[in-house]
């Protein structure tokens, strides 16, 4: 049995990556570019990079 590894690309939008993590109940995502591992992101990293609710108000 093979397990498909869930990955994102460097240009994946932050909110899309967070949605992938939430839907799959995971906290870390490998980042691949041209099929090769280039790093990883965590929920914490993505939250830190997201604008806060206070700065997003219009």
C-alpha positions in Angstrom: 0.0 0.0 0.0 1.3 3.4 -0.9 0.4 6.6 0.8 0.2 9.8 -1.3 2.3 12.6 0.2 0.5 15.9 0.3 2.7 18.7 -0.9 2.5 22.3 -1.9 4.6 24.4 -4.3 6.4 27.6 -3.4 3.8 29.8 -5.1 0.8 28.1 -3.3 -1.2 30.9 -1.6 -1.0 30.9 2.2 -4.7 30.4 2.7 -4.8 27.5 0.3 -1.9 25.8 2.2 -3.8 26.4 5.5 -7.0 24.9 4.0 -5.1 21.8 2.9 -3.6 21.4 6.4 -7.1 21.8 8.0 -8.8 19.4 5.6 -6.2 16.7 6.1 -5.6 17.3 9.8 -1.8 17.9 9.3 0.5 20.5 10.8 3.4 20.3 8.3 3.5 20.4 4.5 6.5 19.5 2.4 7.2 22.1 -0.3 8.3 20.7 -3.6 9.5 22.4 -6.8 9.8 20.5 -10.0 9.1 17.3 -8.1 12.0 17.9 -5.7 11.8 18.6 -2.0 12.8 22.2 -1.2 11.6 22.7 2.4 8.5 22.6 4.5 6.0 24.9 6.1 4.1 24.6 9.3 0.7 26.0 10.5 2.6 28.3 12.8 4.7 29.7 9.9 1.7 30.3 7.8 -0.3 32.0 10.6 2.7 34.2 11.3 2.8 35.2 7.6 -0.9 35.9 7.4 -2.3 39.3 8.0 -4.0 39.7 11.4 -7.8 40.3 11.5 -7.1 43.8 12.8 -4.9 44.7 9.8 -7.4 43.1 7.4 -10.4 45.3 8.3 -11.5 47.9 5.8 
